[in-house]
Amino acid sequence: MVIAICFPFFGGLLSFFGGFAFAPTSYYLPCIIWLIICKPKRFSLTWFINWICIVLGVLLMVLSPIGGLRSIIVSAKDYKFFS
């Protein structure tokens, strides 16, 4: 909590690191594992839904750190420590 109070760009740090850790483990790795284990019929509804989740998870993993880094840069430009 103290670290979050000291740094105004803590939300940017969370999205930066969360994109690397949260998106793979929550969005597309379970879908890939399910596709490997269950082997649904190709081009069925569940196959398409899983591939949509995989693509969205990869996009989230790529875009979240970019947005977090942009937020950190914008916040840190004129940041004065403990002012």
N, CA, C and O atoms as a Tinker XYZ file with bonds, in Angstrom:
   332  protein
     1  N      0.813000   -1.182000    0.000000    73     2
     2  CA     0.000000    0.000000    0.000000    64     1     3
     3  C      0.860000    1.250000    0.000000    63     2     4     5
     4  O      0.532000    2.230000   -0.669000    81     3
     5  N      1.956000    1.226000    0.742000    73     3     6
     6  CA     2.846000    2.382000    0.794000    64     5     7
     7  C      3.447000    2.643000   -0.585000    63     6     8     9
     8  O      3.566000    3.794000   -1.005000    81     7
     9  N      3.820000    1.587000   -1.280000    73     7    10
    10  CA     4.390000    1.745000   -2.626000    64     9    11
    11  C      3.350000    2.342000   -3.569000    63    10    12    13
    12  O      3.672000    3.202000   -4.389000    81    11
    13  N      2.109000    1.889000   -3.452000    73    11    14
    14  CA     1.052000    2.415000   -4.314000    64    13    15
    15  C      0.787000    3.879000   -4.031000    63    14    16    17
    16  O      0.458000    4.632000   -4.948000    81    15
    17  N      0.922000    4.300000   -2.782000    73    15    18
    18  CA     0.713000    5.700000   -2.425000    64    17    19
    19  C      1.872000    6.558000   -2.910000    63    18    20    21
    20  O      1.659000    7.692000   -3.339000    81    19
    21  N      3.079000    6.044000   -2.850000    73    19    22
    22  CA     4.271000    6.815000   -3.222000    64    21    23
    23  C      4.369000    7.043000   -4.723000    63    22    24    25
    24  O      4.856000    8.087000   -5.155000    81    23
    25  N      3.922000    6.102000   -5.511000    73    23    26
    26  CA     4.085000    6.209000   -6.958000    64    25    27
    27  C      2.736000    6.469000   -7.619000    63    26    28    29
    28  O      1.841000    5.628000   -7.538000    81    27
    29  N      2.577000    7.613000   -8.267000    73    27    30
    30  CA     1.295000    7.893000   -8.928000    64    29    31
    31  C      1.082000    7.037000  -10.176000    63    30    32    33
    32  O     -0.031000    6.986000  -10.700000    81    31
    33  N      2.113000    6.375000  -10.653000    73    31    34
    34  CA     1.981000    5.532000  -11.839000    64    33    35
    35  C      1.884000    4.056000  -11.478000    63    34    36    37
    36  O      2.251000    3.196000  -12.280000    81    35
    37  N      1.397000    3.758000  -10.289000    73    35    38
    38  CA     1.277000    2.376000   -9.846000    64    37    39
    39  C      0.265000    1.601000  -10.691000    63    38    40    41
    40  O      0.462000    0.415000  -10.955000    81    39
    41  N     -0.811000    2.259000  -11.117000    73    39    42
    42  CA    -1.788000    1.609000  -11.983000    64    41    43
    43  C     -1.174000    1.216000  -13.313000    63    42    44    45
    44  O     -1.493000    0.163000  -13.864000    81    43
    45  N     -0.291000    2.062000  -13.830000    73    43    46
    46  CA     0.415000    1.732000  -15.060000    64    45    47
    47  C      1.338000    0.541000  -14.878000    63    46    48    49
    48  O      1.461000   -0.301000  -15.768000    81    47
    49  N      1.987000    0.473000  -13.722000    73    47    50
    50  CA     2.847000   -0.679000  -13.431000    64    49    51
    51  C      2.030000   -1.964000  -13.344000    63    50    52    53
    52  O      2.455000   -3.017000  -13.820000    81    51
    53  N      0.854000   -1.863000  -12.729000    73    51    54
    54  CA     0.003000   -3.046000  -12.618000    64    53    55
    55  C     -0.443000   -3.543000  -13.994000    63    54    56    57
    56  O     -0.443000   -4.746000  -14.257000    81    55
    57  N     -0.823000   -2.607000  -14.868000    73    55    58
    58  CA    -1.246000   -3.056000  -16.193000    64    57    59
    59  C     -0.066000   -3.538000  -17.022000    63    58    60    61
    60  O     -0.217000   -4.436000  -17.850000    81    59
    61  N      1.099000   -2.957000  -16.808000    73    59    62
    62  CA     2.284000   -3.391000  -17.546000    64    61    63
    63  C      2.645000   -4.831000  -17.191000    63    62    64    65
    64  O      2.800000   -5.676000  -18.072000    81    63
    65  N      2.778000   -5.102000  -15.891000    73    63    66
    66  CA     3.152000   -6.452000  -15.481000    64    65    67
    67  C      1.977000   -7.424000  -15.534000    63    66    68    69
    68  O      2.171000   -8.620000  -15.752000    81    67
    69  N      0.766000   -6.920000  -15.338000    73    67    70
    70  CA    -0.413000   -7.776000  -15.401000    64    69    71
    71  C     -0.656000   -8.318000  -16.796000    63    70    72    73
    72  O     -1.170000   -9.425000  -16.954000    81    71
    73  N     -0.289000   -7.541000  -17.815000    73    71    74
    74  CA    -0.443000   -8.022000  -19.179000    64    73    75
    75  C      0.436000   -9.222000  -19.464000    63    74    76    77
    76  O      0.065000  -10.102000  -20.241000    81    75
    77  N      1.597000   -9.258000  -18.839000    73    75    78
    78  CA     2.487000  -10.400000  -19.041000    64    77    79
    79  C      2.066000  -11.612000  -18.221000    63    78    80    81
    80  O      2.227000  -12.747000  -18.670000    81    79
    81  N      1.530000  -11.386000  -17.025000    73    79    82
    82  CA     1.232000  -12.499000  -16.131000    64    81    83
    83  C     -0.226000  -12.939000  -16.191000    63    82    84    85
    84  O     -0.510000  -14.137000  -16.184000    81    83
    85  N     -1.152000  -11.985000  -16.249000    73    83    86
    86  CA    -2.574000  -12.310000  -16.127000    64    85    87
    87  C     -3.177000  -12.846000  -17.422000    63    86    88    89
    88  O     -3.913000  -13.833000  -17.401000    81    87
    89  N     -2.877000  -12.214000  -18.527000    73    87    90
    90  CA    -3.501000  -12.613000  -19.799000    64    89    91
    91  C     -3.164000  -14.041000  -20.211000    63    90    92    93
    92  O     -4.073000  -14.784000  -20.580000    81    91
    93  N     -1.904000  -14.458000  -20.167000    73    91    94
    94  CA    -1.633000  -15.844000  -20.600000    64    93    95
    95  C     -2.277000  -16.885000  -19.703000    63    94    96    97
    96  O     -2.837000  -17.865000  -20.194000    81    95
    97  N     -2.205000  -16.689000  -18.402000    73    95    98
    98  CA    -2.709000  -17.713000  -17.492000    64    97    99
    99  C     -4.221000  -17.720000  -17.387000    63    98   100   101
   100  O     -4.799000  -18.723000  -16.969000    81    99
   101  N     -4.872000  -16.638000  -17.751000    73    99   102
   102  CA    -6.322000  -16.572000  -17.593000    64   101   103
   103  C     -7.091000  -16.674000  -18.890000    63   102   104   105
   104  O     -8.234000  -17.130000  -18.885000    81   103
   105  N     -6.509000  -16.268000  -19.991000    73   103   106
   106  CA    -7.280000  -16.197000  -21.223000    64   105   107
   107  C     -6.906000  -17.271000  -22.237000    63   106   108   109
   108  O     -7.757000  -18.069000  -22.629000    81   107
   109  N     -5.658000  -17.304000  -22.665000    73   107   110
   110  CA    -5.431000  -18.187000  -23.798000    64   109   111
   111  C     -4.765000  -19.515000  -23.459000    63   110   112   113
   112  O     -4.949000  -20.472000  -24.211000    81   111
   113  N     -4.020000  -19.632000  -22.399000    73   111   114
   114  CA    -3.443000  -20.938000  -22.062000    64   113   115
   115  C     -4.505000  -21.982000  -21.702000    63   114   116   117
   116  O     -4.393000  -23.122000  -22.153000    81   115
   117  N     -5.531000  -21.643000  -20.908000    73   115   118
   118  CA    -6.576000  -22.653000  -20.665000    64   117   119
   119  C     -7.296000  -23.073000  -21.937000    63   118   120   121
   120  O     -7.680000  -24.234000  -22.079000    81   119
   121  N     -7.483000  -22.139000  -22.864000    73   119   122
   122  CA    -8.146000  -22.486000  -24.128000    64   121   123
   123  C     -7.277000  -23.418000  -24.961000    63   122   124   125
   124  O     -7.778000  -24.369000  -25.562000    81   123
   125  N     -5.978000  -23.147000  -24.998000    73   123   126
   126  CA    -5.069000  -24.021000  -25.742000    64   125   127
   127  C     -5.032000  -25.413000  -25.117000    63   126   128   129
   128  O     -5.056000  -26.419000  -25.826000    81   127
   129  N     -4.973000  -25.464000  -23.798000    73   127   130
   130  CA    -4.945000  -26.751000  -23.110000    64   129   131
   131  C     -6.242000  -27.520000  -23.358000    63   130   132   133
   132  O     -6.216000  -28.732000  -23.574000    81   131
   133  N     -7.383000  -26.813000  -23.326000    73   131   134
   134  CA    -8.660000  -27.478000  -23.576000    64   133   135
   135  C     -8.721000  -28.011000  -25.003000    63   134   136   137
   136  O     -9.222000  -29.112000  -25.232000    81   135
   137  N     -8.217000  -27.244000  -25.957000    73   135   138
   138  CA    -8.207000  -27.718000  -27.342000    64   137   139
   139  C     -7.338000  -28.967000  -27.501000    63   138   140   141
   140  O     -7.675000  -29.876000  -28.260000    81   139
   141  N     -6.226000  -29.001000  -26.782000    73   139   142
   142  CA    -5.337000  -30.168000  -26.869000    64   141   143
   143  C     -5.969000  -31.392000  -26.214000    63   142   144   145
   144  O     -5.895000  -32.496000  -26.754000    81   143
   145  N     -6.592000  -31.198000  -25.049000    73   143   146
   146  CA    -7.146000  -32.336000  -24.310000    64   145   147
   147  C     -8.441000  -32.857000  -24.941000    63   146   148   149
   148  O     -8.585000  -34.061000  -25.151000    81   147
   149  N     -9.374000  -31.968000  -25.240000    73   147   150
   150  CA   -10.704000  -32.407000  -25.702000    64   149   151
   151  C    -10.780000  -32.669000  -27.199000    63   150   152   153
   152  O    -11.628000  -33.438000  -27.653000    81   151
   153  N     -9.910000  -32.044000  -27.960000    73   151   154
   154  CA    -9.884000  -32.218000  -29.413000    64   153   155
   155  C    -11.275000  -32.079000  -30.046000    63   154   156   157
   156  O    -11.800000  -33.043000  -30.601000    81   155
   157  N    -11.873000  -30.880000  -29.963000    73   155   158
   158  CA   -13.196000  -30.710000  -30.576000    64   157   159
   159  C    -13.103000  -30.778000  -32.095000    63   158   160   161
   160  O    -12.029000  -30.626000  -32.678000    81   159
   161  N    -14.253000  -31.010000  -32.720000    73   159   162
   162  CA   -14.288000  -31.084000  -34.175000    64   161   163
   163  C    -13.884000  -29.720000  -34.742000    63   162   164   165
   164  O    -14.337000  -28.676000  -34.272000    81   163
   165  N    -13.030000  -29.755000  -35.751000    73   163   166
   166  CA   -12.523000  -28.526000  -36.348000    64   165   167
   167  C    -13.681000  -27.727000  -36.952000    63   166   168   169
   168  O    -14.573000  -28.282000  -37.593000    81   167
   169  N    -13.641000  -26.397000  -36.728000    73   167   170
   170  CA   -14.634000  -25.448000  -37.223000    64   169   171
   171  C    -16.005000  -25.617000  -36.579000    63   170   172   173
   172  O    -17.007000  -25.163000  -37.131000    81   171
   173  N    -16.058000  -26.266000  -35.421000    73   171   174
   174  CA   -17.318000  -26.318000  -34.672000    64   173   175
   175  C    -17.438000  -25.035000  -33.840000    63   174   176   177
   176  O    -16.516000  -24.221000  -33.794000    81   175
   177  N    -18.575000  -24.875000  -33.195000    73   175   178
   178  CA   -18.809000  -23.653000  -32.413000    64   177   179
   179  C    -17.817000  -23.525000  -31.260000    63   178   180   181
   180  O    -17.279000  -22.441000  -31.033000    81   179
   181  N    -17.569000  -24.603000  -30.536000    73   179   182
   182  CA   -16.627000  -24.530000  -29.411000    64   181   183
   183  C    -15.203000  -24.286000  -29.892000    63   182   184   185
   184  O    -14.425000  -23.613000  -29.217000    81   183
   185  N    -14.864000  -24.823000  -31.042000    73   183   186
   186  CA   -13.530000  -24.594000  -31.613000    64   185   187
   187  C    -13.353000  -23.122000  -31.947000    63   186   188   189
   188  O    -12.314000  -22.535000  -31.647000    81   187
   189  N    -14.380000  -22.513000  -32.576000    73   187   190
   190  CA   -14.316000  -21.089000  -32.903000    64   189   191
   191  C    -14.264000  -20.219000  -31.659000    63   190   192   193
   192  O    -13.494000  -19.260000  -31.605000    81   191
   193  N    -15.073000  -20.540000  -30.661000    73   191   194
   194  CA   -15.092000  -19.744000  -29.427000    64   193   195
   195  C    -13.738000  -19.791000  -28.735000    63   194   196   197
   196  O    -13.254000  -18.771000  -28.244000    81   195
   197  N    -13.129000  -20.959000  -28.694000    73   195   198
   198  CA   -11.808000  -21.072000  -28.076000    64   197   199
   199  C    -10.762000  -20.286000  -28.849000    63   198   200   201
   200  O     -9.913000  -19.630000  -28.245000    81   199
   201  N    -10.807000  -20.340000  -30.167000    73   199   202
   202  CA    -9.839000  -19.576000  -30.946000    64   201   203
   203  C    -10.059000  -18.072000  -30.823000    63   202   204   205
   204  O     -9.098000  -17.304000  -30.859000    81   203
   205  N    -11.307000  -17.643000  -30.679000    73   203   206
   206  CA   -11.576000  -16.218000  -30.435000    64   205   207
   207  C    -11.000000  -15.804000  -29.095000    63   206   208   209
   208  O    -10.406000  -14.731000  -28.982000    81   207
   209  N    -11.167000  -16.638000  -28.075000    73   207   210
   210  CA   -10.588000  -16.336000  -26.757000    64   209   211
   211  C     -9.064000  -16.312000  -26.805000    63   210   212   213
   212  O     -8.437000  -15.492000  -26.134000    81   211
   213  N     -8.471000  -17.190000  -27.579000    73   211   214
   214  CA    -7.010000  -17.210000  -27.718000    64   213   215
   215  C     -6.531000  -15.929000  -28.383000    63   214   216   217
   216  O     -5.571000  -15.317000  -27.915000    81   215
   217  N     -7.177000  -15.514000  -29.458000    73   215   218
   218  CA    -6.771000  -14.292000  -30.164000    64   217   219
   219  C     -6.965000  -13.069000  -29.279000    63   218   220   221
   220  O     -6.092000  -12.203000  -29.230000    81   219
   221  N     -8.100000  -12.981000  -28.573000    73   219   222
   222  CA    -8.329000  -11.848000  -27.678000    64   221   223
   223  C     -7.321000  -11.829000  -26.526000    63   222   224   225
   224  O     -6.863000  -10.760000  -26.121000    81   223
   225  N     -6.977000  -12.996000  -26.003000    73   223   226
   226  CA    -5.987000  -13.066000  -24.930000    64   225   227
   227  C     -4.609000  -12.613000  -25.384000    63   226   228   229
   228  O     -3.908000  -11.921000  -24.646000    81   227
   229  N     -4.217000  -12.995000  -26.586000    73   227   230
   230  CA    -2.920000  -12.562000  -27.113000    64   229   231
   231  C     -2.934000  -11.049000  -27.359000    63   230   232   233
   232  O     -1.955000  -10.363000  -27.065000    81   231
   233  N     -4.039000  -10.532000  -27.897000    73   231   234
   234  CA    -4.144000   -9.081000  -28.087000    64   233   235
   235  C     -4.072000   -8.336000  -26.752000    63   234   236   237
   236  O     -3.416000   -7.300000  -26.647000    81   235
   237  N     -4.744000   -8.869000  -25.743000    73   235   238
   238  CA    -4.686000   -8.265000  -24.421000    64   237   239
   239  C     -3.276000   -8.310000  -23.859000    63   238   240   241
   240  O     -2.821000   -7.352000  -23.234000    81   239
   241  N     -2.580000   -9.425000  -24.082000    73   239   242
   242  CA    -1.218000   -9.545000  -23.580000    64   241   243
   243  C     -0.277000   -8.563000  -24.271000    63   242   244   245
   244  O      0.691000   -8.105000  -23.664000    81   243
   245  N     -0.549000   -8.238000  -25.526000    73   243   246
   246  CA     0.303000   -7.302000  -26.265000    64   245   247
   247  C     -0.062000   -5.856000  -25.944000    63   246   248   249
   248  O      0.825000   -5.028000  -25.735000    81   247
   249  N     -1.361000   -5.540000  -25.902000    73   247   250
   250  CA    -1.796000   -4.152000  -25.762000    64   249   251
   251  C     -1.739000   -3.640000  -24.324000    63   250   252   253
   252  O     -1.508000   -2.449000  -24.114000    81   251
   253  N     -1.938000   -4.486000  -23.349000    73   251   254
   254  CA    -1.927000   -4.043000  -21.955000    64   253   255
   255  C     -0.570000   -3.496000  -21.516000    63   254   256   257
   256  O     -0.530000   -2.423000  -20.915000    81   255
   257  N      0.535000   -4.177000  -21.787000    73   255   258
   258  CA     1.823000   -3.578000  -21.422000    64   257   259
   259  C      2.129000   -2.291000  -22.188000    63   258   260   261
   260  O      2.776000   -1.391000  -21.651000    81   259
   261  N      1.672000   -2.197000  -23.431000    73   259   262
   262  CA     1.895000   -0.963000  -24.194000    64   261   263
   263  C      1.134000    0.185000  -23.552000    63   262   264   265
   264  O      1.684000    1.274000  -23.389000    81   263
   265  N     -0.126000   -0.043000  -23.183000    73   263   266
   266  CA    -0.909000    0.993000  -22.506000    64   265   267
   267  C     -0.350000    1.340000  -21.143000    63   266   268   269
   268  O     -0.340000    2.508000  -20.755000    81   267
   269  N      0.114000    0.339000  -20.412000    73   267   270
   270  CA     0.723000    0.603000  -19.105000    64   269   271
   271  C      2.002000    1.404000  -19.225000    63   270   272   273
   272  O      2.255000    2.305000  -18.426000    81   271
   273  N      2.808000    1.078000  -20.220000    73   271   274
   274  CA     4.056000    1.820000  -20.436000    64   273   275
   275  C      3.765000    3.261000  -20.834000    63   274   276   277
   276  O      4.450000    4.180000  -20.386000    81   275
   277  N      2.750000    3.464000  -21.675000    73   275   278
   278  CA     2.361000    4.821000  -22.048000    64   277   279
   279  C      1.881000    5.597000  -20.828000    63   278   280   281
   280  O      2.219000    6.770000  -20.667000    81   279
   281  N      1.100000    4.954000  -19.973000    73   279   282
   282  CA     0.617000    5.602000  -18.752000    64   281   283
   283  C      1.774000    5.970000  -17.822000    63   282   284   285
   284  O      1.776000    7.045000  -17.223000    81   283
   285  N      2.753000    5.078000  -17.705000    73   283   286
   286  CA     3.919000    5.362000  -16.864000    64   285   287
   287  C      4.696000    6.549000  -17.422000    63   286   288   289
   288  O      5.110000    7.426000  -16.664000    81   287
   289  N      4.898000    6.586000  -18.725000    73   287   290
   290  CA     5.660000    7.676000  -19.341000    64   289   291
   291  C      4.942000    9.000000  -19.168000    63   290   292   293
   292  O      5.577000   10.007000  -18.853000    81   291
   293  N      3.626000    9.020000  -19.367000    73   291   294
   294  CA     2.866000   10.259000  -19.220000    64   293   295
   295  C      2.882000   10.728000  -17.767000    63   294   296   297
   296  O      3.013000   11.925000  -17.510000    81   295
   297  N      2.751000    9.807000  -16.815000    73   295   298
   298  CA     2.744000   10.178000  -15.395000    64   297   299
   299  C      4.125000   10.582000  -14.897000    63   298   300   301
   300  O      4.240000   11.466000  -14.049000    81   299
   301  N      5.164000    9.952000  -15.411000    73   299   302
   302  CA     6.509000   10.192000  -14.890000    64   301   303
   303  C      7.177000   11.413000  -15.509000    63   302   304   305
   304  O      8.230000   11.840000  -15.036000    81   303
   305  N      6.588000   11.979000  -16.554000    73   303   306
   306  CA     7.211000   13.139000  -17.194000    64   305   307
   307  C      7.380000   14.302000  -16.227000    63   306   308   309
   308  O      8.452000   14.903000  -16.150000    81   307
   309  N      6.336000   14.612000  -15.502000    73   307   310
   310  CA     6.391000   15.764000  -14.597000    64   309   311
   311  C      6.225000   15.347000  -13.136000    63   310   312   313
   312  O      5.665000   16.090000  -12.330000    81   311
   313  N      6.711000   14.169000  -12.811000    73   311   314
   314  CA     6.560000   13.641000  -11.447000    64   313   315
   315  C      7.656000   14.167000  -10.544000    63   314   316   317
   316  O      8.835000   14.158000  -10.900000    81   315
   317  N      7.253000   14.626000   -9.369000    73   315   318
   318  CA     8.206000   15.036000   -8.325000    64   317   319
   319  C      7.954000   14.143000   -7.123000    63   318   320   321
   320  O      6.829000   14.059000   -6.629000    81   319
   321  N      9.000000   13.477000   -6.654000    73   319   322
   322  CA     8.869000   12.506000   -5.588000    64   321   323
   323  C      8.446000   13.187000   -4.293000    63   322   324   325
   324  O      9.083000   14.152000   -3.870000    81   323
   325  N      7.377000   12.701000   -3.656000    73   323   326
   326  CA     6.822000   13.192000   -2.393000    64   325   327
   327  C      6.521000   14.687000   -2.415000    63   326   328   329
   328  O      6.775000   15.380000   -1.430000    81   327
   329  N      5.989000   15.187000   -3.510000    73   327   330
   330  CA     5.651000   16.613000   -3.524000    64   329   331
   331  C      4.167000   16.824000   -3.320000    63   330   332
   332  O      3.701000   17.963000   -3.303000    81   331
